[in-house]
Amino acid sequence: MKSPELYIQFDNIFFEKTRLSIMTILYKEDLVSFNRLKKIIGSTDGAIYTHLQKLNEANYITRKKEIIGSKLQTFYSMTKEGRSLFSRYLSFMEKIIMQSGNKER
């Protein structure tokens, strides 16, 4: 049985390198500040913000702002839809790995 093509199963909002990295971080850490994302990914404010906006518009993530001390900070987390999509992605990758392990070399 052939596996479905990756680009057919997942949309281009989700399956873009930086956005997939953001989703991976949020999946692992649940709630992450903008500054932490920036530090982990190592990109500019504008670039990260643009990717976060696309994920937010697709309803894969949500954001909330909090005042911590005297500063306003923005935190991001996955929506139920985003977590479900990421779980499907992990299952898909597991199937690919299992299938490749069954091939003769």
N, CA, C and O atoms as a GROMACS GRO file, in nm:
protein
  420
    1MET      N    1   0.084  -0.119   0.000
    1MET     CA    2   0.000   0.000   0.000
    1MET      C    3   0.088   0.125   0.000
    1MET      O    4   0.177   0.139   0.084
    2LYS      N    5   0.063   0.213  -0.093
    2LYS     CA    6   0.143   0.335  -0.101
    2LYS      C    7   0.091   0.439  -0.002
    2LYS      O    8  -0.029   0.448   0.024
    3SER      N    9   0.184   0.516   0.054
    3SER     CA   10   0.147   0.625   0.145
    3SER      C   11   0.100   0.745   0.065
    3SER      O   12   0.151   0.771  -0.044
    4PRO      N   13   0.002   0.819   0.119
    4PRO     CA   14  -0.039   0.942   0.049
    4PRO      C   15   0.078   1.041   0.043
    4PRO      O   16   0.163   1.044   0.132
    5GLU      N   17   0.081   1.120  -0.060
    5GLU     CA   18   0.186   1.220  -0.073
    5GLU      C   19   0.176   1.321   0.040
    5GLU      O   20   0.066   1.361   0.078
    6LEU      N   21   0.287   1.361   0.094
    6LEU     CA   22   0.291   1.452   0.206
    6LEU      C   23   0.221   1.584   0.176
    6LEU      O   24   0.147   1.635   0.260
    7TYR      N   25   0.243   1.639   0.058
    7TYR     CA   26   0.186   1.770   0.026
    7TYR      C   27   0.036   1.763  -0.001
    7TYR      O   28  -0.031   1.866   0.003
    8ILE      N   29  -0.017   1.647  -0.027
    8ILE     CA   30  -0.161   1.632  -0.045
    8ILE      C   31  -0.229   1.623   0.091
    8ILE      O   32  -0.339   1.676   0.109
    9GLN      N   33  -0.165   1.558   0.185
    9GLN     CA   34  -0.224   1.535   0.315
    9GLN      C   35  -0.220   1.660   0.405
    9GLN      O   36  -0.307   1.676   0.491
   10PHE      N   37  -0.124   1.746   0.388
   10PHE     CA   38  -0.107   1.862   0.475
   10PHE      C   39  -0.098   1.989   0.390
   10PHE      O   40  -0.032   1.991   0.287
   11ASP      N   41  -0.166   2.094   0.435
   11ASP     CA   42  -0.167   2.218   0.357
   11ASP      C   43  -0.035   2.294   0.366
   11ASP      O   44   0.049   2.264   0.451
   12ASN      N   45  -0.017   2.392   0.278
   12ASN     CA   46   0.110   2.466   0.273
   12ASN      C   47   0.124   2.566   0.388
   12ASN      O   48   0.233   2.618   0.410
   13ILE      N   49   0.018   2.593   0.460
   13ILE     CA   50   0.029   2.676   0.580
   13ILE      C   51   0.107   2.598   0.686
   13ILE      O   52   0.202   2.649   0.745
   14PHE      N   53   0.065   2.476   0.708
   14PHE     CA   54   0.128   2.390   0.809
   14PHE      C   55   0.266   2.344   0.765
   14PHE      O   56   0.361   2.348   0.842
   15PHE      N   57   0.276   2.301   0.639
   15PHE     CA   58   0.396   2.234   0.594
   15PHE      C   59   0.494   2.329   0.527
   15PHE      O   60   0.526   2.316   0.409
   16GLU      N   61   0.541   2.423   0.603
   16GLU     CA   62   0.647   2.515   0.564
   16GLU      C   63   0.749   2.506   0.676
   16GLU      O   64   0.712   2.496   0.792
   17LYS      N   65   0.874   2.510   0.643
   17LYS     CA   66   0.983   2.480   0.739
   17LYS      C   67   0.970   2.556   0.871
   17LYS      O   68   0.969   2.494   0.977
   18THR      N   69   0.961   2.687   0.867
   18THR     CA   70   0.958   2.765   0.991
   18THR      C   71   0.828   2.741   1.067
   18THR      O   72   0.829   2.729   1.189
   19ARG      N   73   0.716   2.734   0.994
   19ARG     CA   74   0.588   2.711   1.061
   19ARG      C   75   0.582   2.571   1.122
   19ARG      O   76   0.527   2.553   1.231
   20LEU      N   77   0.639   2.473   1.054
   20LEU     CA   78   0.645   2.339   1.110
   20LEU      C   79   0.733   2.338   1.236
   20LEU      O   80   0.703   2.267   1.332
   21SER      N   81   0.839   2.415   1.235
   21SER     CA   82   0.924   2.429   1.354
   21SER      C   83   0.846   2.491   1.469
   21SER      O   84   0.854   2.445   1.582
   22ILE      N   85   0.770   2.595   1.440
   22ILE     CA   86   0.688   2.660   1.542
   22ILE      C   87   0.588   2.561   1.599
   22ILE      O   88   0.571   2.552   1.720
   23MET      N   89   0.521   2.486   1.512
   23MET     CA   90   0.422   2.387   1.557
   23MET      C   91   0.489   2.280   1.643
   23MET      O   92   0.430   2.235   1.742
   24THR      N   93   0.609   2.238   1.607
   24THR     CA   94   0.681   2.138   1.685
   24THR      C   95   0.712   2.190   1.824
   24THR      O   96   0.694   2.119   1.923
   25ILE      N   97   0.758   2.313   1.833
   25ILE     CA   98   0.789   2.374   1.962
   25ILE      C   99   0.664   2.385   2.047
   25ILE      O  100   0.666   2.351   2.165
   26LEU      N  101   0.555   2.433   1.988
   26LEU     CA  102   0.430   2.448   2.063
   26LEU      C  103   0.374   2.313   2.105
   26LEU      O  104   0.317   2.302   2.214
   27TYR      N  105   0.388   2.212   2.022
   27TYR     CA  106   0.341   2.078   2.057
   27TYR      C  107   0.416   2.026   2.180
   27TYR      O  108   0.357   1.965   2.268
   28LYS      N  109   0.543   2.052   2.182
   28LYS     CA  110   0.627   2.002   2.292
   28LYS      C  111   0.611   2.084   2.420
   28LYS      O  112   0.608   2.028   2.530
   29GLU      N  113   0.601   2.217   2.406
   29GLU     CA  114   0.605   2.303   2.524
   29GLU      C  115   0.471   2.363   2.564
   29GLU      O  116   0.462   2.427   2.669
   30ASP      N  117   0.368   2.344   2.486
   30ASP     CA  118   0.231   2.392   2.514
   30ASP      C  119   0.214   2.544   2.502
   30ASP      O  120   0.140   2.590   2.416
   31LEU      N  121   0.280   2.621   2.585
   31LEU     CA  122   0.266   2.767   2.586
   31LEU      C  123   0.405   2.829   2.576
   31LEU      O  124   0.491   2.804   2.661
   32VAL      N  125   0.426   2.911   2.472
   32VAL     CA  126   0.560   2.964   2.446
   32VAL      C  127   0.551   3.112   2.415
   32VAL      O  128   0.463   3.155   2.340
   33SER      N  129   0.642   3.190   2.472
   33SER     CA  130   0.644   3.334   2.446
   33SER      C  131   0.706   3.361   2.309
   33SER      O  132   0.781   3.280   2.255
   34PHE      N  133   0.672   3.477   2.255
   34PHE     CA  134   0.729   3.519   2.128
   34PHE      C  135   0.881   3.521   2.136
   34PHE      O  136   0.949   3.475   2.045
   35ASN      N  137   0.934   3.576   2.246
   35ASN     CA  138   1.080   3.586   2.261
   35ASN      C  139   1.146   3.449   2.264
   35ASN      O  140   1.256   3.433   2.210
   36ARG      N  141   1.082   3.351   2.327
   36ARG     CA  142   1.138   3.216   2.330
   36ARG      C  143   1.138   3.155   2.189
   36ARG      O  144   1.236   3.093   2.147
   37LEU      N  145   1.027   3.172   2.116
   37LEU     CA  146   1.023   3.122   1.979
   37LEU      C  147   1.135   3.185   1.895
   37LEU      O  148   1.204   3.116   1.820
   38LYS      N  149   1.151   3.314   1.911
   38LYS     CA  150   1.254   3.386   1.836
   38LYS      C  151   1.394   3.330   1.870
   38LYS      O  152   1.477   3.312   1.782
   39LYS      N  153   1.416   3.305   1.997
   39LYS     CA  154   1.546   3.253   2.040
   39LYS      C  155   1.572   3.112   1.984
   39LYS      O  156   1.682   3.083   1.936
   40ILE      N  157   1.471   3.027   1.989
   40ILE     CA  158   1.488   2.889   1.941
   40ILE      C  159   1.506   2.886   1.790
   40ILE      O  160   1.595   2.817   1.739
   41ILE      N  161   1.421   2.960   1.719
   41ILE     CA  162   1.423   2.956   1.573
   41ILE      C  163   1.538   3.037   1.515
   41ILE      O  164   1.595   3.001   1.412
   42GLY      N  165   1.572   3.146   1.581
   42GLY     CA  166   1.685   3.227   1.537
   42GLY      C  167   1.657   3.310   1.414
   42GLY      O  168   1.739   3.317   1.323
   43SER      N  169   1.541   3.372   1.410
   43SER     CA  170   1.504   3.456   1.297
   43SER      C  171   1.468   3.595   1.346
   43SER      O  172   1.476   3.624   1.465
   44THR      N  173   1.429   3.680   1.255
   44THR     CA  174   1.393   3.817   1.290
   44THR      C  175   1.251   3.824   1.345
   44THR      O  176   1.170   3.734   1.322
   45ASP      N  177   1.222   3.931   1.418
   45ASP     CA  178   1.088   3.953   1.471
   45ASP      C  179   0.984   3.948   1.360
   45ASP      O  180   0.882   3.879   1.372
   46GLY      N  181   1.010   4.020   1.252
   46GLY     CA  182   0.914   4.028   1.142
   46GLY      C  183   0.887   3.895   1.076
   46GLY      O  184   0.773   3.862   1.045
   47ALA      N  185   0.991   3.818   1.055
   47ALA     CA  186   0.975   3.687   0.991
   47ALA      C  187   0.894   3.593   1.079
   47ALA      O  188   0.802   3.526   1.032
   48ILE      N  189   0.928   3.587   1.207
   48ILE     CA  190   0.855   3.500   1.298
   48ILE      C  191   0.710   3.545   1.311
   48ILE      O  192   0.618   3.463   1.308
   49TYR      N  193   0.690   3.675   1.325
   49TYR     CA  194   0.554   3.728   1.338
   49TYR      C  195   0.469   3.691   1.216
   49TYR      O  196   0.352   3.653   1.232
   50THR      N  197   0.525   3.702   1.097
   50THR     CA  198   0.452   3.667   0.975
   50THR      C  199   0.410   3.520   0.976
   50THR      O  200   0.297   3.488   0.940
   51HIS      N  201   0.499   3.432   1.016
   51HIS     CA  202   0.466   3.290   1.024
   51HIS      C  203   0.360   3.264   1.131
   51HIS      O  204   0.268   3.184   1.110
   52LEU      N  205   0.372   3.331   1.245
   52LEU     CA  206   0.273   3.315   1.351
   52LEU      C  207   0.135   3.363   1.305
   52LEU      O  208   0.033   3.302   1.338
   53GLN      N  209   0.133   3.472   1.231
   53GLN     CA  210   0.006   3.525   1.179
   53GLN      C  211  -0.062   3.423   1.087
   53GLN      O  212  -0.182   3.401   1.096
   54LYS      N  213   0.016   3.362   0.999
   54LYS     CA  214  -0.040   3.262   0.907
   54LYS      C  215  -0.098   3.143   0.984
   54LYS      O  216  -0.207   3.095   0.951
   55LEU      N  217  -0.026   3.096   1.084
   55LEU     CA  218  -0.075   2.985   1.165
   55LEU      C  219  -0.200   3.025   1.244
   55LEU      O  220  -0.292   2.945   1.259
   56ASN      N  221  -0.201   3.147   1.292
   56ASN     CA  222  -0.316   3.198   1.367
   56ASN      C  223  -0.439   3.211   1.277
   56ASN      O  224  -0.549   3.173   1.316
   57GLU      N  225  -0.420   3.265   1.158
   57GLU     CA  226  -0.530   3.280   1.062
   57GLU      C  227  -0.587   3.145   1.019
   57GLU      O  228  -0.706   3.136   0.988
   58ALA      N  229  -0.504   3.043   1.016
   58ALA     CA  230  -0.550   2.909   0.981
   58ALA      C  231  -0.614   2.836   1.100
   58ALA      O  232  -0.661   2.723   1.087
   59ASN      N  233  -0.615   2.902   1.215
   59ASN     CA  234  -0.670   2.849   1.340
   59ASN      C  235  -0.590   2.729   1.393
   59ASN      O  236  -0.646   2.639   1.455
   60TYR      N  237  -0.460   2.728   1.367
   60TYR     CA  238  -0.374   2.623   1.420
   60TYR      C  239  -0.313   2.663   1.553
   60TYR      O  240  -0.279   2.578   1.635
   61ILE      N  241  -0.300   2.794   1.575
   61ILE     CA  242  -0.247   2.843   1.702
   61ILE      C  243  -0.335   2.958   1.752
   61ILE      O  244  -0.415   3.014   1.678
   62THR      N  245  -0.316   2.989   1.877
   62THR     CA  246  -0.383   3.105   1.936
   62THR      C  247  -0.279   3.185   2.013
   62THR      O  248  -0.174   3.133   2.051
   63ARG      N  249  -0.309   3.310   2.036
   63ARG     CA  250  -0.215   3.394   2.110
   63ARG      C  251  -0.288   3.466   2.222
   63ARG      O  252  -0.408   3.493   2.214
   64LYS      N  253  -0.214   3.495   2.326
   64LYS     CA  254  -0.268   3.576   2.434
   64LYS      C  255  -0.158   3.668   2.483
   64LYS      O  256  -0.040   3.634   2.482
   65LYS      N  257  -0.200   3.784   2.527
   65LYS     CA  258  -0.105   3.883   2.576
   65LYS      C  259  -0.122   3.895   2.726
   65LYS      O  260  -0.234   3.897   2.778
   66GLU      N  261  -0.010   3.905   2.795
   66GLU     CA  262  -0.009   3.919   2.940
   66GLU      C  263   0.091   4.026   2.980
   66GLU      O  264   0.194   4.045   2.916
   67ILE      N  265   0.058   4.096   3.086
   67ILE     CA  266   0.153   4.191   3.142
   67ILE      C  267   0.233   4.117   3.248
   67ILE      O  268   0.177   4.066   3.346
   68ILE      N  269   0.362   4.111   3.227
   68ILE     CA  270   0.453   4.046   3.320
   68ILE      C  271   0.549   4.153   3.368
   68ILE      O  272   0.629   4.207   3.292
   69GLY      N  273   0.540   4.182   3.496
   69GLY     CA  274   0.614   4.296   3.549
   69GLY      C  275   0.554   4.421   3.489
   69GLY      O  276   0.435   4.449   3.509
   70SER      N  277   0.632   4.495   3.417
   70SER     CA  278   0.581   4.616   3.351
   70SER      C  279   0.578   4.601   3.199
   70SER      O  280   0.556   4.698   3.127
   71LYS      N  281   0.601   4.478   3.151
   71LYS     CA  282   0.608   4.457   3.006
   71LYS      C  283   0.494   4.368   2.957
   71LYS      O  284   0.453   4.274   3.025
   72LEU      N  285   0.446   4.401   2.839
   72LEU     CA  286   0.346   4.320   2.773
   72LEU      C  287   0.418   4.209   2.694
   72LEU      O  288   0.506   4.237   2.614
   73GLN      N  289   0.378   4.085   2.720
   73GLN     CA  290   0.439   3.972   2.648
   73GLN      C  291   0.329   3.894   2.577
   73GLN      O  292   0.217   3.884   2.626
   74THR      N  293   0.364   3.839   2.463
   74THR     CA  294   0.270   3.759   2.384
   74THR      C  295   0.310   3.613   2.393
   74THR      O  296   0.427   3.578   2.376
   75PHE      N  297   0.211   3.529   2.421
   75PHE     CA  298   0.232   3.385   2.432
   75PHE      C  299   0.147   3.314   2.328
   75PHE      O  300   0.038   3.360   2.294
   76TYR      N  301   0.199   3.202   2.279
   76TYR     CA  302   0.131   3.125   2.176
   76TYR      C  303   0.112   2.982   2.223
   76TYR      O  304   0.193   2.928   2.298
   77SER      N  305   0.002   2.922   2.179
   77SER     CA  306  -0.025   2.782   2.205
   77SER      C  307  -0.104   2.725   2.088
   77SER      O  308  -0.156   2.800   2.006
   78MET      N  309  -0.111   2.594   2.080
   78MET     CA  310  -0.186   2.529   1.973
   78MET      C  311  -0.335   2.530   2.007
   78MET      O  312  -0.374   2.520   2.123
   79THR      N  313  -0.415   2.541   1.904
   79THR     CA  314  -0.558   2.521   1.919
   79THR      C  315  -0.584   2.370   1.916
   79THR      O  316  -0.494   2.291   1.887
   80LYS      N  317  -0.705   2.332   1.944
   80LYS     CA  318  -0.742   2.190   1.935
   80LYS      C  319  -0.721   2.140   1.792
   80LYS      O  320  -0.672   2.029   1.771
   81GLU      N  321  -0.758   2.222   1.695
   81GLU     CA  322  -0.739   2.187   1.555
   81GLU      C  323  -0.591   2.172   1.521
   81GLU      O  324  -0.552   2.078   1.450
   82GLY      N  325  -0.509   2.263   1.570
   82GLY     CA  326  -0.365   2.257   1.544
   82GLY      C  327  -0.301   2.134   1.605
   82GLY      O  328  -0.216   2.070   1.543
   83ARG      N  329  -0.342   2.101   1.727
   83ARG     CA  330  -0.288   1.982   1.794
   83ARG      C  331  -0.330   1.855   1.720
   83ARG      O  332  -0.251   1.762   1.706
   84SER      N  333  -0.454   1.852   1.673
   84SER     CA  334  -0.502   1.737   1.598
   84SER      C  335  -0.424   1.722   1.467
   84SER      O  336  -0.384   1.611   1.430
   85LEU      N  337  -0.402   1.832   1.397
   85LEU     CA  338  -0.325   1.829   1.272
   85LEU      C  339  -0.183   1.780   1.297
   85LEU      O  340  -0.131   1.698   1.222
   86PHE      N  341  -0.121   1.831   1.402
   86PHE     CA  342   0.017   1.791   1.431
   86PHE      C  343   0.023   1.643   1.469
   86PHE      O  344   0.117   1.574   1.431
   87SER      N  345  -0.075   1.595   1.542
   87SER     CA  346  -0.080   1.453   1.578
   87SER      C  347  -0.095   1.367   1.453
   87SER      O  348  -0.032   1.261   1.442
   88ARG      N  349  -0.177   1.412   1.357
   88ARG     CA  350  -0.190   1.339   1.230
   88ARG      C  351  -0.057   1.337   1.155
   88ARG      O  352  -0.020   1.236   1.095
   89TYR      N  353   0.014   1.449   1.160
   89TYR     CA  354   0.145   1.458   1.095
   89TYR      C  355   0.243   1.358   1.159
   89TYR      O  356   0.314   1.287   1.088
   90LEU      N  357   0.245   1.351   1.292
   90LEU     CA  358   0.333   1.256   1.360
   90LEU      C  359   0.298   1.112   1.324
   90LEU      O  360   0.386   1.030   1.300
   91SER      N  361   0.169   1.081   1.319
   91SER     CA  362   0.125   0.946   1.280
   91SER      C  363   0.168   0.914   1.138
   91SER      O  364   0.214   0.803   1.110
   92PHE      N  365   0.153   1.010   1.050
   92PHE     CA  366   0.195   0.991   0.912
   92PHE      C  367   0.344   0.962   0.904
   92PHE      O  368   0.386   0.870   0.835
   93MET      N  369   0.425   1.040   0.976
   93MET     CA  370   0.570   1.019   0.975
   93MET      C  371   0.607   0.883   1.034
   93MET      O  372   0.698   0.817   0.984
   94GLU      N  373   0.536   0.841   1.139
   94GLU     CA  374   0.562   0.710   1.197
   94GLU      C  375   0.535   0.599   1.094
   94GLU      O  376   0.611   0.504   1.084
   95LYS      N  377   0.426   0.613   1.018
   95LYS     CA  378   0.394   0.514   0.914
   95LYS      C  379   0.503   0.510   0.807
   95LYS      O  380   0.542   0.402   0.762
   96ILE      N  381   0.551   0.626   0.768
   96ILE     CA  382   0.658   0.632   0.668
   96ILE      C  383   0.783   0.560   0.720
   96ILE      O  384   0.846   0.483   0.648
   97ILE      N  385   0.817   0.586   0.845
   97ILE     CA  386   0.935   0.523   0.905
   97ILE      C  387   0.917   0.372   0.912
   97ILE      O  388   1.008   0.296   0.880
   98MET      N  389   0.797   0.329   0.955
   98MET     CA  390   0.770   0.185   0.964
   98MET      C  391   0.778   0.120   0.827
   98MET      O  392   0.834   0.011   0.813
   99GLN      N  393   0.722   0.185   0.726
   99GLN     CA  394   0.724   0.130   0.590
   99GLN      C  395   0.866   0.122   0.536
   99GLN      O  396   0.902   0.025   0.470
  100SER      N  397   0.946   0.223   0.564
  100SER     CA  398   1.083   0.222   0.512
  100SER      C  399   1.166   0.116   0.582
  100SER      O  400   1.262   0.065   0.525
  101GLY      N  401   1.130   0.082   0.704
  101GLY     CA  402   1.200  -0.023   0.777
  101GLY      C  403   1.168  -0.162   0.726
  101GLY      O  404   1.242  -0.257   0.750
  102ASN      N  405   1.055  -0.174   0.656
  102ASN     CA  406   1.012  -0.305   0.604
  102ASN      C  407   1.066  -0.333   0.464
  102ASN      O  408   1.048  -0.443   0.414
  103LYS      N  409   1.131  -0.237   0.402
  103LYS     CA  410   1.182  -0.256   0.267
  103LYS      C  411   1.312  -0.336   0.272
  103LYS      O  412   1.393  -0.322   0.364
  104GLU      N  413   1.329  -0.418   0.171
  104GLU     CA  414   1.455  -0.492   0.162
  104GLU      C  415   1.564  -0.399   0.112
  104GLU      O  416   1.538  -0.310   0.031
  105ARG      N  417   1.682  -0.420   0.158
  105ARG     CA  418   1.795  -0.336   0.117
  105ARG      C  419   1.889  -0.415   0.033
  105ARG      O  420   1.991  -0.362  -0.012
   0.00000   0.00000   0.00000
